[in-house]
Amino acid sequence: MIYVLIALGGAVGSVLRYLIGGAVQRTSASGFPIGTMFVNVSGCFLIGILVRQFLNMQLSPELRALLIVGFCGGYTTFSTFSGETLGLIEGGEYARATSYVVLSVGLCLIATLAGMTVMRLFAGATNGR
């Protein structure tokens, strides 16, 4: 049942990410990805509310799966990243928090570049035939 709740929350979050991000992006005349930034910031705000709201409560695994893992995860994984980072900071794990931020951002940029490069090479090899 947990998986169904995660899937439902994720589906709703993903659709809202698409709708809200697109709507915000259409308001901008520049090429700056304001829609994505808005979704990331609002998702972080929402996960902050949810984590604090449920911090001292016995949150059922089902509700956590639906709202935090499913919805927030579908809406933006940046919210999970931010929540985990702040958890490390609040726990006094400053070095781990710093490492997590630097490694996450750096490795994700490198992985994205690597994926793009592989596909560019693959497309070149396919077009060369």
Rosetta constraint file for C-alpha pairs under 8 A:
AtomPair CA 1 CA 5 HARMONIC 6.42 0.50
AtomPair CA 1 CA 62 HARMONIC 7.95 0.50
AtomPair CA 2 CA 6 HARMONIC 6.21 0.50
AtomPair CA 2 CA 61 HARMONIC 7.66 0.50
AtomPair CA 2 CA 62 HARMONIC 5.86 0.50
AtomPair CA 2 CA 65 HARMONIC 6.33 0.50
AtomPair CA 2 CA 66 HARMONIC 7.87 0.50
AtomPair CA 3 CA 7 HARMONIC 6.06 0.50
AtomPair CA 3 CA 65 HARMONIC 7.93 0.50
AtomPair CA 4 CA 8 HARMONIC 6.07 0.50
AtomPair CA 5 CA 9 HARMONIC 6.02 0.50
AtomPair CA 5 CA 62 HARMONIC 6.93 0.50
AtomPair CA 5 CA 65 HARMONIC 6.21 0.50
AtomPair CA 5 CA 66 HARMONIC 4.91 0.50
AtomPair CA 5 CA 70 HARMONIC 6.97 0.50
AtomPair CA 6 CA 10 HARMONIC 5.83 0.50
AtomPair CA 6 CA 65 HARMONIC 5.29 0.50
AtomPair CA 6 CA 66 HARMONIC 5.04 0.50
AtomPair CA 6 CA 67 HARMONIC 7.98 0.50
AtomPair CA 6 CA 69 HARMONIC 6.29 0.50
AtomPair CA 6 CA 70 HARMONIC 4.07 0.50
AtomPair CA 6 CA 71 HARMONIC 7.34 0.50
AtomPair CA 7 CA 11 HARMONIC 5.96 0.50
AtomPair CA 7 CA 66 HARMONIC 7.97 0.50
AtomPair CA 7 CA 70 HARMONIC 6.18 0.50
AtomPair CA 8 CA 12 HARMONIC 6.33 0.50
AtomPair CA 8 CA 66 HARMONIC 7.13 0.50
AtomPair CA 8 CA 70 HARMONIC 6.90 0.50
AtomPair CA 8 CA 71 HARMONIC 7.72 0.50
AtomPair CA 9 CA 13 HARMONIC 6.06 0.50
AtomPair CA 9 CA 65 HARMONIC 7.91 0.50
AtomPair CA 9 CA 66 HARMONIC 4.99 0.50
AtomPair CA 9 CA 67 HARMONIC 6.27 0.50
AtomPair CA 9 CA 69 HARMONIC 7.77 0.50
AtomPair CA 9 CA 70 HARMONIC 4.17 0.50
AtomPair CA 9 CA 71 HARMONIC 4.01 0.50
AtomPair CA 9 CA 72 HARMONIC 7.75 0.50
AtomPair CA 9 CA 74 HARMONIC 7.06 0.50
AtomPair CA 10 CA 14 HARMONIC 5.91 0.50
AtomPair CA 10 CA 66 HARMONIC 7.83 0.50
AtomPair CA 10 CA 69 HARMONIC 7.68 0.50
AtomPair CA 10 CA 70 HARMONIC 4.16 0.50
AtomPair CA 10 CA 71 HARMONIC 4.63 0.50
AtomPair CA 10 CA 72 HARMONIC 7.27 0.50
AtomPair CA 10 CA 73 HARMONIC 6.27 0.50
AtomPair CA 10 CA 74 HARMONIC 4.07 0.50
AtomPair CA 10 CA 75 HARMONIC 7.04 0.50
AtomPair CA 11 CA 15 HARMONIC 6.22 0.50
AtomPair CA 11 CA 70 HARMONIC 7.76 0.50
AtomPair CA 11 CA 71 HARMONIC 7.36 0.50
AtomPair CA 11 CA 74 HARMONIC 6.48 0.50
AtomPair CA 12 CA 16 HARMONIC 6.18 0.50
AtomPair CA 12 CA 71 HARMONIC 6.38 0.50
AtomPair CA 12 CA 74 HARMONIC 7.32 0.50
AtomPair CA 12 CA 75 HARMONIC 7.82 0.50
AtomPair CA 13 CA 17 HARMONIC 6.03 0.50
AtomPair CA 13 CA 70 HARMONIC 7.36 0.50
AtomPair CA 13 CA 71 HARMONIC 4.58 0.50
AtomPair CA 13 CA 72 HARMONIC 6.31 0.50
AtomPair CA 13 CA 73 HARMONIC 7.29 0.50
AtomPair CA 13 CA 74 HARMONIC 4.49 0.50
AtomPair CA 13 CA 75 HARMONIC 4.03 0.50
AtomPair CA 13 CA 76 HARMONIC 7.76 0.50
AtomPair CA 14 CA 18 HARMONIC 6.32 0.50
AtomPair CA 14 CA 71 HARMONIC 7.73 0.50
AtomPair CA 14 CA 74 HARMONIC 4.65 0.50
AtomPair CA 14 CA 75 HARMONIC 4.96 0.50
AtomPair CA 14 CA 76 HARMONIC 7.89 0.50
AtomPair CA 15 CA 19 HARMONIC 6.20 0.50
AtomPair CA 15 CA 75 HARMONIC 7.76 0.50
AtomPair CA 16 CA 20 HARMONIC 5.69 0.50
AtomPair CA 16 CA 21 HARMONIC 7.86 0.50
AtomPair CA 16 CA 75 HARMONIC 6.67 0.50
AtomPair CA 17 CA 21 HARMONIC 5.54 0.50
AtomPair CA 17 CA 39 HARMONIC 6.35 0.50
AtomPair CA 17 CA 74 HARMONIC 7.73 0.50
AtomPair CA 17 CA 75 HARMONIC 5.09 0.50
AtomPair CA 17 CA 76 HARMONIC 7.33 0.50
AtomPair CA 18 CA 22 HARMONIC 5.87 0.50
AtomPair CA 19 CA 23 HARMONIC 6.08 0.50
AtomPair CA 20 CA 24 HARMONIC 6.09 0.50
AtomPair CA 20 CA 35 HARMONIC 7.28 0.50
AtomPair CA 20 CA 39 HARMONIC 7.15 0.50
AtomPair CA 21 CA 25 HARMONIC 6.02 0.50
AtomPair CA 21 CA 34 HARMONIC 7.89 0.50
AtomPair CA 21 CA 35 HARMONIC 4.09 0.50
AtomPair CA 21 CA 36 HARMONIC 5.59 0.50
AtomPair CA 21 CA 38 HARMONIC 6.89 0.50
AtomPair CA 21 CA 39 HARMONIC 5.94 0.50
AtomPair CA 22 CA 26 HARMONIC 6.16 0.50
AtomPair CA 22 CA 35 HARMONIC 6.07 0.50
AtomPair CA 23 CA 27 HARMONIC 6.84 0.50
AtomPair CA 23 CA 35 HARMONIC 7.31 0.50
AtomPair CA 24 CA 28 HARMONIC 7.18 0.50
AtomPair CA 24 CA 34 HARMONIC 6.86 0.50
AtomPair CA 24 CA 35 HARMONIC 4.86 0.50
AtomPair CA 24 CA 38 HARMONIC 7.43 0.50
AtomPair CA 25 CA 33 HARMONIC 6.83 0.50
AtomPair CA 25 CA 34 HARMONIC 5.71 0.50
AtomPair CA 25 CA 35 HARMONIC 4.37 0.50
AtomPair CA 25 CA 36 HARMONIC 7.83 0.50
AtomPair CA 28 CA 32 HARMONIC 7.86 0.50
AtomPair CA 28 CA 34 HARMONIC 7.27 0.50
AtomPair CA 33 CA 37 HARMONIC 6.38 0.50
AtomPair CA 34 CA 38 HARMONIC 5.93 0.50
AtomPair CA 35 CA 39 HARMONIC 6.28 0.50
AtomPair CA 36 CA 40 HARMONIC 6.14 0.50
AtomPair CA 37 CA 41 HARMONIC 6.07 0.50
AtomPair CA 38 CA 42 HARMONIC 5.94 0.50
AtomPair CA 39 CA 43 HARMONIC 5.83 0.50
AtomPair CA 39 CA 75 HARMONIC 7.34 0.50
AtomPair CA 39 CA 76 HARMONIC 6.87 0.50
AtomPair CA 40 CA 44 HARMONIC 6.14 0.50
AtomPair CA 40 CA 76 HARMONIC 5.88 0.50
AtomPair CA 40 CA 77 HARMONIC 8.00 0.50
AtomPair CA 40 CA 78 HARMONIC 5.86 0.50
AtomPair CA 40 CA 79 HARMONIC 6.61 0.50
AtomPair CA 41 CA 45 HARMONIC 6.20 0.50
AtomPair CA 41 CA 79 HARMONIC 7.74 0.50
AtomPair CA 42 CA 46 HARMONIC 6.13 0.50
AtomPair CA 43 CA 47 HARMONIC 6.15 0.50
AtomPair CA 43 CA 72 HARMONIC 6.37 0.50
AtomPair CA 43 CA 75 HARMONIC 6.63 0.50
AtomPair CA 43 CA 76 HARMONIC 5.99 0.50
AtomPair CA 43 CA 78 HARMONIC 7.43 0.50
AtomPair CA 43 CA 79 HARMONIC 5.32 0.50
AtomPair CA 44 CA 48 HARMONIC 6.09 0.50
AtomPair CA 44 CA 78 HARMONIC 6.88 0.50
AtomPair CA 44 CA 79 HARMONIC 4.12 0.50
AtomPair CA 44 CA 80 HARMONIC 7.54 0.50
AtomPair CA 44 CA 82 HARMONIC 6.60 0.50
AtomPair CA 44 CA 83 HARMONIC 7.41 0.50
AtomPair CA 45 CA 49 HARMONIC 6.39 0.50
AtomPair CA 45 CA 79 HARMONIC 7.74 0.50
AtomPair CA 46 CA 50 HARMONIC 6.23 0.50
AtomPair CA 46 CA 72 HARMONIC 7.71 0.50
AtomPair CA 46 CA 79 HARMONIC 7.94 0.50
AtomPair CA 47 CA 51 HARMONIC 5.87 0.50
AtomPair CA 47 CA 68 HARMONIC 6.76 0.50
AtomPair CA 47 CA 72 HARMONIC 6.71 0.50
AtomPair CA 47 CA 79 HARMONIC 6.07 0.50
AtomPair CA 47 CA 80 HARMONIC 7.37 0.50
AtomPair CA 47 CA 83 HARMONIC 7.02 0.50
AtomPair CA 48 CA 52 HARMONIC 6.09 0.50
AtomPair CA 48 CA 83 HARMONIC 6.91 0.50
AtomPair CA 49 CA 53 HARMONIC 5.87 0.50
AtomPair CA 50 CA 54 HARMONIC 6.04 0.50
AtomPair CA 50 CA 68 HARMONIC 7.32 0.50
AtomPair CA 51 CA 55 HARMONIC 5.60 0.50
AtomPair CA 52 CA 56 HARMONIC 7.77 0.50
AtomPair CA 53 CA 57 HARMONIC 7.63 0.50
AtomPair CA 54 CA 58 HARMONIC 7.12 0.50
AtomPair CA 54 CA 59 HARMONIC 6.02 0.50
AtomPair CA 59 CA 63 HARMONIC 6.66 0.50
AtomPair CA 59 CA 64 HARMONIC 6.46 0.50
AtomPair CA 60 CA 64 HARMONIC 6.27 0.50
AtomPair CA 61 CA 65 HARMONIC 5.96 0.50
AtomPair CA 62 CA 66 HARMONIC 6.17 0.50
AtomPair CA 63 CA 67 HARMONIC 6.01 0.50
AtomPair CA 63 CA 68 HARMONIC 7.93 0.50
AtomPair CA 64 CA 68 HARMONIC 5.28 0.50
AtomPair CA 64 CA 69 HARMONIC 6.53 0.50
AtomPair CA 65 CA 69 HARMONIC 4.91 0.50
AtomPair CA 65 CA 70 HARMONIC 5.74 0.50
AtomPair CA 66 CA 70 HARMONIC 4.89 0.50
AtomPair CA 66 CA 71 HARMONIC 6.12 0.50
AtomPair CA 67 CA 71 HARMONIC 4.90 0.50
AtomPair CA 67 CA 72 HARMONIC 6.28 0.50
AtomPair CA 68 CA 72 HARMONIC 5.06 0.50
AtomPair CA 68 CA 73 HARMONIC 6.65 0.50
AtomPair CA 69 CA 73 HARMONIC 5.14 0.50
AtomPair CA 69 CA 74 HARMONIC 7.86 0.50
AtomPair CA 70 CA 74 HARMONIC 5.83 0.50
AtomPair CA 71 CA 75 HARMONIC 5.94 0.50
AtomPair CA 72 CA 76 HARMONIC 5.86 0.50
AtomPair CA 72 CA 77 HARMONIC 6.97 0.50
AtomPair CA 72 CA 79 HARMONIC 6.79 0.50
AtomPair CA 72 CA 80 HARMONIC 7.46 0.50
AtomPair CA 73 CA 77 HARMONIC 4.87 0.50
AtomPair CA 73 CA 79 HARMONIC 7.40 0.50
AtomPair CA 73 CA 80 HARMONIC 6.81 0.50
AtomPair CA 76 CA 80 HARMONIC 7.69 0.50
AtomPair CA 77 CA 81 HARMONIC 6.40 0.50
AtomPair CA 78 CA 82 HARMONIC 6.09 0.50
AtomPair CA 79 CA 83 HARMONIC 6.07 0.50
AtomPair CA 80 CA 84 HARMONIC 6.07 0.50
AtomPair CA 81 CA 85 HARMONIC 6.12 0.50
AtomPair CA 82 CA 86 HARMONIC 6.16 0.50
AtomPair CA 83 CA 87 HARMONIC 6.11 0.50
AtomPair CA 84 CA 88 HARMONIC 6.35 0.50
AtomPair CA 85 CA 89 HARMONIC 6.34 0.50
AtomPair CA 85 CA 97 HARMONIC 5.38 0.50
AtomPair CA 85 CA 100 HARMONIC 7.12 0.50
AtomPair CA 85 CA 101 HARMONIC 7.24 0.50
AtomPair CA 86 CA 90 HARMONIC 5.94 0.50
AtomPair CA 86 CA 97 HARMONIC 7.59 0.50
AtomPair CA 87 CA 91 HARMONIC 6.07 0.50
AtomPair CA 88 CA 92 HARMONIC 6.40 0.50
AtomPair CA 88 CA 93 HARMONIC 4.98 0.50
AtomPair CA 88 CA 94 HARMONIC 6.76 0.50
AtomPair CA 88 CA 96 HARMONIC 6.88 0.50
AtomPair CA 88 CA 97 HARMONIC 5.46 0.50
AtomPair CA 89 CA 93 HARMONIC 5.34 0.50
AtomPair CA 89 CA 94 HARMONIC 5.36 0.50
AtomPair CA 89 CA 97 HARMONIC 6.04 0.50
AtomPair CA 93 CA 97 HARMONIC 6.10 0.50
AtomPair CA 94 CA 98 HARMONIC 6.11 0.50
AtomPair CA 95 CA 99 HARMONIC 6.07 0.50
AtomPair CA 96 CA 100 HARMONIC 5.92 0.50
AtomPair CA 97 CA 101 HARMONIC 6.23 0.50
AtomPair CA 98 CA 102 HARMONIC 6.12 0.50
AtomPair CA 99 CA 103 HARMONIC 5.73 0.50
AtomPair CA 100 CA 104 HARMONIC 5.70 0.50
AtomPair CA 101 CA 105 HARMONIC 6.07 0.50
AtomPair CA 102 CA 106 HARMONIC 5.80 0.50
AtomPair CA 103 CA 107 HARMONIC 5.52 0.50
AtomPair CA 103 CA 108 HARMONIC 7.95 0.50
AtomPair CA 104 CA 108 HARMONIC 5.82 0.50
AtomPair CA 105 CA 109 HARMONIC 6.16 0.50
AtomPair CA 106 CA 110 HARMONIC 6.21 0.50
AtomPair CA 107 CA 111 HARMONIC 5.91 0.50
AtomPair CA 108 CA 112 HARMONIC 6.03 0.50
AtomPair CA 109 CA 113 HARMONIC 6.17 0.50
AtomPair CA 110 CA 114 HARMONIC 6.03 0.50
AtomPair CA 111 CA 115 HARMONIC 6.08 0.50
AtomPair CA 112 CA 116 HARMONIC 6.16 0.50
AtomPair CA 113 CA 117 HARMONIC 6.02 0.50
AtomPair CA 114 CA 118 HARMONIC 6.08 0.50
AtomPair CA 115 CA 119 HARMONIC 6.23 0.50
AtomPair CA 116 CA 120 HARMONIC 6.03 0.50
AtomPair CA 117 CA 121 HARMONIC 6.09 0.50
AtomPair CA 118 CA 122 HARMONIC 5.97 0.50
AtomPair CA 119 CA 123 HARMONIC 5.89 0.50
AtomPair CA 120 CA 124 HARMONIC 6.12 0.50
AtomPair CA 121 CA 125 HARMONIC 6.12 0.50
AtomPair CA 122 CA 126 HARMONIC 6.09 0.50
AtomPair CA 123 CA 127 HARMONIC 5.96 0.50
AtomPair CA 124 CA 128 HARMONIC 6.02 0.50
AtomPair CA 125 CA 129 HARMONIC 6.92 0.50
